[in-house]
C-alpha cells in the first residue's frame, strides 16, 4: 500500500462531535478532504447549518445532527440517525467539550458537573454506543478523543481550571484503557492533546494571558487553523493502524519547558 493510500479515507464515515466550529470543524474539514463522509453534531442549529454550508462549498458531504451530549438520553437517537443515513460509522472523533475557570475552593457544584458530564461521561456513553452498534460488530474502527495538554499536567495558579484538567486527564487514561480492551476488535483508540488554540472556549484566557502563553511556547505561536488536520487524518487512517492507546501532543512545544 502506498503512503497516499494509507492516508486515504475514501468511503469512510466519520462522526465528529462539536463539529460546527473551532477545532471540531477544522478536523471535520481535514477528514472530509481526505474522502470521508461526515456527520457533525452540536447543540445549535444555526452553527451546524453554517458548518454544513462551509463543508459543502469544499465538496464535502456532511450530515448534521443536533444534540447535547450532556443529555445522555439523546445519545442513542443521535447514533441512530447517523447509522440510518450512512449505514455505518468508521471513525468517531469525540471533540465536544466545556470548560469553567474558578479556584478549586470556590468551584461551583454545577460547573463541576457540567464539565465532567460533557468531557467525560457524555464522551464515554457516546463511545460505548458507537462501539456496540457500529465498530465492534464490524471488528474495525478508529476512535479519537480531543483531550488537552491540561490532561497531562497541572496549571499555574493563574489558570484555575481544575475540572477541565481532571476531565482531560480522565480522557487520556480512558484512551489507554479502552485501547487495551478493544484492540481485539481491531479498533484503534487514541487522543489528540492540543495546546493553546484561539477558540471561543479559550477566548477569556487568551485575552488575559495570550502574550505570556505565546512566550512560553517553543515555536512562539498559538495553534492555527491547519495545525490539527494532519494529526486527525493520521489517527483516523490506516497510517496509524499500529498506534493505539497514545496521546499525541500538538502544542507548539509549550509542554517541553
N, C-alpha and C positions, 0 to 999 in steps of 0.2 A: 504494500500500500504506500502510495506516495505521501509526502508531507502534506500536500494540498488536500488529499483525500482524508487524511487523519483529522483535519480541522473542518471538513465539510459537514454541515448539519442538514443537508437537503433531505426532506421527508420527515424530519423530527418535529415533534410538537413540544413546545416549551411553555410552561405556566410560570409567570413572573408575578409575584405579589408586590404590592406597592409599585406597580409598573407604570403609573401615569405620569411620573415626573422624577427629577433628580437621578439618583444612582440607579433606580429601578428602570427608568426609561432608557438611560444610557446602556444598560445591559441588555434590555429588550431589543434595542436597535442593533446591537452587535450580533445577537443570536439570529435576528431576522436577516441581517445582511449575509450571514453565512448559510442561509437557506431554511432556517427553522420557521415553522408556522407558530404564531404566538397566541397565547391567551394572557391578557393582563388584567389584574384586579386592583381595585382601590375603592375607597368609600365614596368618592364624589363623582357623580355622573359627568359633570362638565369637564373635569380634568381628564377623565377617561376618554371622552369624546375628542378632546384636543390631542391627546396622545395618539389615538387611533388615526386621526387625520394626518398627523405628522408621520406616522409609520407608513401609512398608505401612500403618501407622497413619495416615499422611498421604495415603493413597490413591495412592501412587506405586509403579508396577510396578518390581521390581528382581530381576535375576538375579545370583546370587553365584557367583564362580569363585575357588577357592583357587589361589594361585600366588605364586611367588617370582621376581620379575623379574631378580634377580641370578643365577638359574639359567637361563641363556639358552635351554637346550633345552626349557624349559617353554612358551616364548612362542608357537610355532605352535599348540600344543594349546589354549592359553588363547584365542587369537583364534578358533580353530576352534569352540570351544564357544559363543562369543557369536554367531558367524555361523550356526551350526546352530540356535540358539534364536530369533534375531531375523531372520536373513536378510540383515542389513546392519549397518554401523556408519557413522553420520554424523558423530559428534563423538568425538574422543579427548582425554581430559584426563590428561596424564602428571603425576601428582601424587606417586606413591610416591617416597620419599627417605630418606636416612640422614645422620647427622652424627656427628662424633667430634672431641672437643676435645683437643689436645695441642700443645705447642710444636713448631715445624717441625723443629728439630734432633733432637728425640726422637720424631718421629711414627712410630708402628709401621707396618711394611710392610703387615700385614694390614688395619689400619684404613684406610690409603690406598686399598687395593684394594676394600674394602667400600663406601666412599663413592663412588668413581669408578664401580665396576661398576653400582651401583643408579642413581645420579643421572645418569649419562651413558650408559654402554654399554647397560644394560637399556632405558633410555628410547629410545635410537636403534633398537635391534633391534625393539622393540615398534612404534614408529612406522613403521619400514620394512615390517613385516609387515602392519599395518593399511593402510598406503598401497597396497601391492601387491595385497592381496586385497579391499579394500573401497572405498577412496577413489578411487584412480586409475582403476579400471575404470568408475566411475560419473561421473568428472570432477566431483566435488563433495565438499566436506568441510571440517571445522574441526578443527584441531589446537591444543591449548592446553597449554603446559608451565608447571608451577609452578616458577618459578625463585626468586629472592630478591634483596633489595637487597644481600645479601652477594656476589652475582654482578656487582655494578656498582661495587664499591669494596673496599678492604681493611678489615680490622677493627682496632680498637685493640689494643694489646699484651695486654690482659686478656681478649681473646676469641680465643684461638689455634685457629682452625678452618680451616687452610689448605686442606685437601682439599675441604671444603664450599664455600669461596669459589671455588676453582678449578673445581669441578664446576658450580656455578651460573653462573659466568662462561661456561663452555663451553655451558651450556644456552641462555643468551641469544644467543650467536653462532650456535648451532645453529639457532635460530628464524629468524634473519636469513638464513642460508644456504639453509635449506630453503624458506623463503617465496619466495626468488628463483627456486629451481629448480622448485617445484611450483605456482607461480602459474598456469602454462599449463594446469593441470588444474582450475582453479577451486577450489583448496584454499588456505584461509587458515591461516597458521601464526603464532601469537602466544604471548607469555609473560605471565604474571602474576608480579610481583615483590613478594611480601608483605614487610612489615616484621616487627615482633615481635608474634606472636600467642601466647597461652597454649596450649601443646601439650605432649604427652608428650616429643617430641624436644627441646623448648626448656626443659623444666622445670628442669633443673640450672642453666642460665644464668639463668633468671628468679629462682630462689631467691637467687642471689648478687648479681645486678645489676638486679633488677626496678625498684627505685626510681630508679636512675640512668637506665635506659632510658626510663622514663616522663618523667623530667625533660628528657631530650634529644629528646623528640618534640614537634613543634609543637602538636599537638592535646592533648597532655598525657594520653594514654591508650594502652593497648595495643589491638591489633586484637581485635574481638569476633566473636560467633557469626553475625553478619549481614554482616560487612564485606567478604567476598569474593563474596557472592551476586550482586550487581549486576554486578561485573566479569566473572564467568564466564558469566553469561547474555548479556551484551553480546558477548563474544568468540565465543560458541557460536551466536549468532543472526545473522539477516540484517541486523540493525542495524549489524554491523561488516563488512559484505561488502566495503567498500573499505579495510579496515585489515588489513595483513599485514606480518610482519617486525617487529612492535612489541613492546616490553616495557612493560607497564602497571604502574606502581609504585602499591602500595596499602600505605602505611606510616605514615599519620598525620602525614606531614611530617618524619619523622626524617632523611631524606636531604636535606632542604632546608638543613640547617645547614652 
